[in-house]
Amino acid sequence: MVRHITIHRFLRGMVLLVSPTSVSFDIDGDSGTAPGRIAGSFPLSQQTLPSANGLSRPGYRAVGRSPSKNVNSPEYGFCQQVFLPLDVVDTTLYLV
């Protein structure tokens, strides 16, 4: 079985994504400070992102999600969701 694994290195943390639904975070190397971005893989059909996956973060807002190809399926089965602190304005388009 082939698993799609994406590793993102942000300025203030490391995020490991394993599709289609399992997500694990190593945020800020356990420094205890809030990360600049939080990302995760979620089913596209889920409408209550990210809280249904236990990833709700008070003080953060979702800035977008993008469909990704699942290597085990001919259909698009998951996406990446990116979160930023409420006081940060972000104009970057995230594609994964």
Buried (B, 14 or more C-beta within 10 A) or exposed (E): EEEBEBEBEBEEBBBBBBBBEEBEBEBBEEEEEBBBBBBBBBBBEBEEBBEEBEBEBEEBEEBBBEBBEBEEEEEEBBBBBBBBBEEEEBEEEBEB
